[in-house]
Amino acid sequence: MILSQAGCGMIAVLSFLKVLMFEQEITLFRFMHGYLERLLADWDEAYLTEPLPGAVNPPAYVLGHLAISNDFALQLLDQPRICPREWHVAFAPGSSPEKMRTAYPTLAELKDAIKLGYERVCAAVPHADPTAMAEPQSFPFFANTPIQTVGDCVAVLMTTHFSLHIGQLSLMRRQLGQPPLF
């Protein structure tokens, strides 16, 4: 009897945690996505494909990388990717804009892909399987770091990684003479 009561209690706790899963990350992801939309609202497409002074990668490359990063999060959440395979080659971690074999997508295409990926990640994370999220992550980049689980990787993609690249875009926007947004 005690064992079955404990089992029910554990199920209740897991159900509660599942409801709360990624709640804070979704809030931060929404905030940063809104900030990205503001950054790009008046972006001149003429400055999309060339690196700005002090930047390593052009804005289009950074945006393409953000689009496929949403796909990585979707994949970790057992959801289908949305970006074309060519984007995954062109904008993958470790890739280089100098080795681009295709033309950059347009600003509208990049914005649409990021928005769709963002929406799908936000819709998928509350339903993530807690057991799958607790599995060890397998990215060598995160070896010997506090990022140990699949759920940790999803959280990083939604927050830290997304914010880091938006910071790059914010700096690029300022280099183009635009005023700060906050």
N, C-alpha and C positions, 0 to 999 in steps of 0.2 A: 504494500500500500504506500509506504513512504517513497519507494523508488518511483512509482507511477506519479505521485504528487510532485516529486522533484522534476520528473520529466516534463510534466505540464507546466511547471514554473519556468523551466528552461525554454520551452517553446514560447511562452508568453514574453520572456525577456528578449528572445531572438526576434519575435514579431515586433516588439516595441523598437528595438534597435533598427530593424529594417525600415520602419516608418521614418526614423530619424536619419537613416543612412544618407550621407552626402548633403544634408540640409544646409549646413553652413557653406559648403563648397558651391552649392547651387546659388546661394545668395551672392557670394563673391564673383562667381562666373557671370551672373546676370549683371552685376555692377560693372565688371570689366568689359563685357560685351557692349553694354550701353556706352561706355567710354570709347571703345573702338569705333562705334557708329558715329559718335561725335567727332572723333579724330578724322574720319574718312569723309565726313559730310561735305567738306569743301576742298578735298584733295584734288589737285590738278593732275590729271592723268599723264601729262607731259613729264612729270617727275616720278613716274612709277617704275621705270625699268633701269634706271642708272643709279648707282650708289651715290649717296650724298656725302659731302666732306665728313670724314671721321667715321663713316659707316662702312662696314665690310660688305653687306648685302643690300641690293636695291629693295625698296619698299614692296614691290611685287613678289619678290622672293620670300620676304618675311611673311607676307599675307598667304602665299601658297603653302608655306610651312605651317602656319596656323590652321589652315584648312585641313591639311592631312593629319595634323595633331588631333583634331576632333575625330578623324577616322580611327586613329590609334585608340582613343578612348572608347569609341563605339565598338571596336574589335574586342577590347578588354571586357566590355559589357555584353559580349556575345550578340552584337548587333551588326547589320551589314554596313560596309563602308559606302561613302557617297561620292568621293572624288575619283576622277579617272586614274587608271593605273599609271599613265604618263606623269601625273602630278606626284605620285608616290616616288617615282624615280627622280624627278627633277627637284623636288623640295625635301627629300628625305634627310634625316640627320646625317651629317658627314658629306652631303652633296655640295656642289659648288655652282654658283651662278655662271661661272666661266665655262662650265661644261654643259650648259643647257643645250639640248638638242632640238627643242621646240620653242616657238614663240611664247612669251608670257601670256597667260590668260588676261582678259580685260579686267579693269577694276570692278565692273559690275559682276562678272563671273566669280571673281575672288570673294567679293562681299556676299554674294548669294550662297556660295559654298560654305563659307564660314558661318553664316546665319543658319543655314539648314543643319549643319553639323552641330552647332551650339544647341539648337532646338531639340534635336534628337538625343543629344547627350543629356540635356536637362530632363527629357521625358523618360529616358532609360534608367538613370541612376537611382531613382526611388524604388525601382523594381529589381535592382541588382540582387543577385543571389549572395547572401552573406558568406556562405561557405566558399563560393568562387572568389569573392573579394578578399578572403583571408588566406588564399593560396599564396605561396611564395612567388614573388615576381622573378622574371628571368632576363631582365635587361642588364647587360654587363656594365652599362653606365652607372647604375645604382648599386653595384656591388660595394660592400663595405660602407654603406650609408644607412641612415635611419629608414630609407624607403625600402621596405622589406616585402610588402604584399602587393597583390594586384590592385587592391583598393587604394593603397598608398599611391600607386602609379596613376590611377584615375584621378585622384585628388590633386596630384602634382600637375597633371595635364590641364585640369580645370582651373587651377589657381596660379601657382608659381610660374609654370612654363608660359601660360597665356599672358600673365602680367609682365613677365620679363620682355617678351617680344612687343607687347603694346608700349612698354617704356621706350623701346627702340624707335617705334613708329612715332611716338610723341616727340622725341628728340628730333627726328627727321622733319616733322611738321614744323617745329620751332625753327629749324635751320632754313626752312622755306619762307620764314618771315611771318608765320601765323602766330597770333597771340596764344598765351597759355589758356587751357580750358579750366584749370583749377590749380 
